[in-house]
Amino acid sequence: MTGQNVRKVTVVPNGPVLVEGPVELVTEDGVTHTSDRFVVAVCACRRSKRFPFCDTSHRKRVRTDTSPE
């Protein structure tokens, strides 16, 4: 599968989802967020202060949920 519309997505263990940009993200509340960066880090832990974009907040915060993922 090749072509201009193909985007590479990399899931980082215990980290963000890296998406080749530019991207347009629509969150569950219907708000559209755009980025024209060549790689965009999308938050997977929902602890980012810049959600839906990752700001590495997960590194500083301790997880309170003890249930297995």
Buried (B, 14 or more C-beta within 10 A) or exposed (E): EEEEEEEEEEEEEEBBBBBBBEBEBEEEEEEEBEBEEEEBBBBBBEBBEEBBBBBBBBEEEEEEEEEEE
